[in-house]
Amino acid sequence: MLALRYYGNRDIRLEDIPVPEVGENEVLIKVTDAGLSQTQVNEFIEGPLIINTQPHPLTGKSIPLIPCQEYGGIVEKVGKNVDPSWIGKQVAVLPLVYCGECEYCKKGKQNLCDKRAYHGLLGLDGGFAEYSVVNVNNIFPVDKKELLTFIEPILVGINTLDLYKKHSGLDSVKDLKVLILGAGAVGLSIAAVWKFFAQADVYINEIINFRKQKAEEAGFKTIEKSQLKENNFDVVIDAAGMDPLSPQVALKEGLKYVKKGEFFISVGSYFHPISFVPVYITANEKHVLSSMAYKPHQVDLLPEVIKSIKLDFSKFITEIPLENIIEDGYYRAEVEKESFIRIVVKC
């Protein structure tokens, strides 16, 4: 099969490799849709910082690794312990794998597992290939094809909501004023969870006009930087991360917009040090939270959340073939962010 493999900093290669064997509790997926995330692009430019260069403690695998944690396709084959009725079904991959035995797993924080693995990022191959093998527990049936690469980002959004509720003590966020920084695939997915499922009053700030326009067409309220005021939002969520087009780091800037005593949630990827004066946070008692991926129990909420979201995710997708992933995918995502929201590789 054709697969993209990550070897290191600016070293990704399209290669012909064997189709993976299916284990007893696994399924073989014919990958149809694989999303190129900013994390993958950051790894290409700056890494390896997340992708493991040494044998992973849970899987034993290291680079070269097939990237992509946001993907899905059609089940073509199942292991002997798997219900054959899965064959022919369209599924998204749930990339998180955990040991189930460490302190964090026992507390229900499997996303912080000491031996955490993640398809396409940590210790497991991902979706930039014609076929992928995953455990049957790591698939989720999806009716709408355009959702295949958005299931993981939606779960990330659910985790930010759960995290906020836990730390704020609130059961409902209805009518809270929420600012999302960044209208990429993750930012729009988080915004969708908070707006449609949680019914918060959501605003999006995006510096790229194309993405801002797409967000507005989807029914989101956008707000310009010139309109943003200090201490004005109940929750600010940074889904922008490090962006060379932005004159100021979103994590640093976003703290200004949070009301005193309220919450800032960091989701964006930062691979470089950031300097700021901590006393500003302390003096205003602003709470800074970081949200990592998702937790397994949150998958149970997916059907209800997806049903509540009134968005046509196909409007955010730009398709390219696997053969063009380096030039039209990674290179484009590095230098031409003004022309896409979600690049989906058709495998």
ABEGO torsion letter per residue (X at the ends): XBBBBBAEBGBBBBBBBBBBBBBAABBBBBBABBBBBAAAAAAAAAOBAABBABBBAAAGBBOBBBBEABBBEBBABBBAABBAAABGBBBBBBABBBAGABAAAAAGBAAABAABBBBGABGBBBABBABBBBBAAABBBBABAAAAAAAAAAAAAAAAAAAAAAAAGBABABGBBBBBBEABAAAAAAAAAAAAAAGBBBBBBBABAAAAAAAAAAGBBBBBAAABBBGABABBBBAAEBBAABABBAAAAAAAABBBGBBBBBABBBABBBBBBAAAAAAAGBBBBBBBEBBAAAAAAAAAAAAABBBBAAAABBBBBAAAAAAABAAAAAABAAABABBBBBX
